[in-house]
Amino acid sequence: MSDVLDARAIGMTFRNGDDFTEVLKNVDVTLQPGELAALLGASGSGKSTFLSIAGLLLRPTTGTITIAGQRVDQLSDAERAEFRNTRLGFIFQFHHLLPDFTATENVAFPAAAPAGGITPEMRKRARELLVRVGLSDRLDFRVTRLSGGQKQRVAIARALMNRPELILADEPTGSLDRVAAEQVLDLMREVNREDKATFLICTHDEQVAARCTRRITLKDGRVEGALEEKPAVS
């Protein structure tokens, strides 16, 4: 079975006028199907930049990226956008939900946007996902009426809408209190186990990393301990 993510010799240099900043240096990361991996590193280590590259939000300066068997670093902007929308899932620290829409509409959005609207099939799947993440009583609530933890549950359901090969999470518990954070982590682990969904979770929180099955650490733009694996904490 092929790797879900195969990033090879990734380098990223940003230019500001005559100044150049090398953020990533020859980074290799592979993820196998069903992994729940934590991407760790101090501020400035390059972890958010790498997550953006893996999510096709940034183009690397050097290197190649293959996702689910398809080379993606050379795709056009339009092809990248389509791949990102249909085959990747995203969970952000601050939700990025549409405030004027209901929980169901937010979850359906990744499928509805390119189709020009929500079909009955999309609405059915969105509502099923919300039930699964424990929001059966919030299906038609506008997201402005939801708590932070509930909003993040909506974000997880949205990430699953298109049955993505890879789910990328950027500090998914960073804006939550510890109780809500534990509930969100429990939910992601449940999805990982039951759906064999592959997660790459960018975090600086050791408690989050302890709940993952693998740690990939970036330091000064380089991978440190990428092959270290350990059992998840129950």
Secondary structure, 3 states (H helix, E strand, C coil): CCCCEEEEEEEEEEEECCEEEEEEEEEEEEECCCCEEEEECCCCCCHHHHHHHHCCCCCCCEEEEEECCEECCCCCHHHHHHHHHHHEEEECCCCCCCCCCEHHHHHHHHHHHHHCCCCHHHHHHHHHHHHHCCCCCCCCCEHHHCCHHHHHHHHHHHHHCCCCCEEEEECCCCCCCHHHHHHHHHHHHHHHHHHCCEEEEEECCHHHHHCCCEEEEEECCEEECCCCECCCCC
